[in-house]
Amino acid sequence: MSIVERYIAAWNETDADARAKAVAELWTEEATYTDPLADVAGHEAIAALIEGAQGMFSGFVFSAGEVYDAHHDIARFTWHLGPEGQEPVVVGFDVVELAEDGRIRKVLGFLDKVPAA
């Protein structure tokens, strides 16, 4: 499974224990996640952020977007969030920095499409 597939799966995991395990397997212990709405560090904070996003967009699912590119220890990709099989409500663009062990060390997220307030 690719880093993007694992990343999307972690954001879709609704079981708290399974989500914590997915976060620990995918992110380093000191990993950071920063986007326009959040700036957190560590497994617990990242798992809580994912849970919060799921609560805010109940019933929606994350899916991989059309863009993926990588070089050295950096990857960038787009993602979608919305009702399964329908037009996404949110579209994002994330840049991830990978540690030597292949886990994510840093995420820098951008929101390209968000619901009107």
C-alpha positions as CSV (number, residue, x, y, z in Angstrom):
1,M,0.0,0.0,0.0
2,S,1.4,3.4,-1.0
3,I,2.0,6.3,1.5
4,V,-1.1,8.1,0.1
5,E,-3.3,5.0,0.4
6,R,-2.1,4.5,4.0
7,Y,-2.6,8.2,4.7
8,I,-6.2,8.3,3.4
9,A,-7.0,5.0,5.3
10,A,-5.8,6.6,8.5
11,W,-8.1,9.7,7.9
12,N,-11.0,7.3,7.2
13,E,-10.5,5.1,10.2
14,T,-13.4,5.5,12.6
15,D,-12.4,3.1,15.3
16,A,-10.3,5.0,17.9
17,D,-7.9,2.1,18.7
18,A,-7.4,1.2,15.0
19,R,-6.9,4.9,14.2
20,A,-4.2,5.3,16.9
21,K,-2.4,2.2,15.6
22,A,-2.6,3.6,12.0
23,V,-1.2,7.0,13.1
24,A,1.6,5.3,15.0
25,E,2.5,3.2,12.0
26,L,2.4,6.1,9.6
27,W,3.8,9.1,11.5
28,T,7.0,9.4,13.5
29,E,6.5,10.1,17.3
30,E,7.4,13.8,16.9
31,A,5.6,14.3,13.6
32,T,3.8,17.6,13.0
33,Y,0.7,18.4,11.0
34,T,0.0,22.0,9.9
35,D,-2.9,23.3,7.8
36,P,-5.0,26.5,7.8
37,L,-7.1,25.1,10.7
38,A,-4.6,23.1,12.8
39,D,-1.0,23.0,14.0
40,V,-0.4,19.9,16.1
41,A,2.4,17.5,17.0
42,G,2.6,13.9,18.1
43,H,0.5,10.8,17.6
44,E,-2.2,11.7,20.1
45,A,-2.8,15.1,18.7
46,I,-2.8,13.9,15.1
47,A,-5.3,11.1,16.0
48,A,-7.5,13.7,17.8
49,L,-7.3,16.0,14.7
50,I,-8.5,13.2,12.5
51,E,-11.3,12.4,14.9
52,G,-12.4,16.0,14.9
53,A,-12.4,16.2,11.1
54,Q,-14.6,13.1,11.1
55,G,-17.0,14.6,13.6
56,M,-17.2,17.9,11.6
57,F,-17.9,16.0,8.3
58,S,-19.9,13.0,9.6
59,G,-20.6,10.4,7.0
60,F,-18.0,11.8,4.5
61,V,-15.0,9.9,3.3
62,F,-11.5,10.9,2.2
63,S,-10.2,9.7,-1.1
64,A,-7.1,10.3,-3.1
65,G,-7.1,13.1,-5.6
66,E,-5.5,13.2,-9.1
67,V,-2.1,14.7,-8.2
68,Y,0.8,12.7,-6.8
69,D,4.4,13.5,-7.1
70,A,7.5,12.6,-5.0
71,H,11.2,13.1,-4.9
72,H,13.9,12.4,-2.3
73,D,12.0,12.3,1.1
74,I,9.1,14.6,0.0
75,A,5.7,13.8,-1.6
76,R,2.8,16.0,-2.6
77,F,-0.7,14.9,-3.4
78,T,-4.3,16.0,-3.5
79,W,-7.2,14.5,-1.6
80,H,-11.0,14.9,-1.6
81,L,-13.5,14.8,1.2
82,G,-17.2,14.3,0.6
83,P,-20.1,11.8,0.4
84,E,-18.8,8.5,-1.0
85,G,-19.0,8.4,-4.8
86,Q,-20.2,12.1,-5.1
87,E,-18.6,15.4,-5.8
88,P,-16.1,16.4,-3.0
89,V,-17.1,19.1,-0.6
90,V,-13.5,19.7,0.4
91,V,-10.4,19.4,-1.7
92,G,-6.9,19.6,-0.2
93,F,-3.3,19.5,-1.2
94,D,-0.8,18.0,1.2
95,V,3.0,18.0,1.2
96,V,4.6,15.4,3.4
97,E,8.2,15.0,4.5
98,L,9.3,11.4,5.2
99,A,11.7,10.2,7.9
100,E,14.5,7.7,7.1
101,D,12.2,4.9,8.2
102,G,9.6,5.9,5.6
103,R,7.1,7.3,8.1
104,I,5.8,10.8,7.9
105,R,7.8,13.4,9.8
106,K,5.8,16.5,8.7
107,V,2.6,17.4,6.9
108,L,1.9,20.8,5.4
109,G,-1.7,20.9,4.3
110,F,-3.6,23.4,2.1
111,L,-7.3,23.7,1.5
112,D,-8.1,24.3,-2.2
113,K,-11.9,24.0,-1.9
114,V,-14.0,24.4,1.3
115,P,-17.7,24.7,1.9
116,A,-19.1,28.3,2.0
117,A,-19.5,29.5,5.6
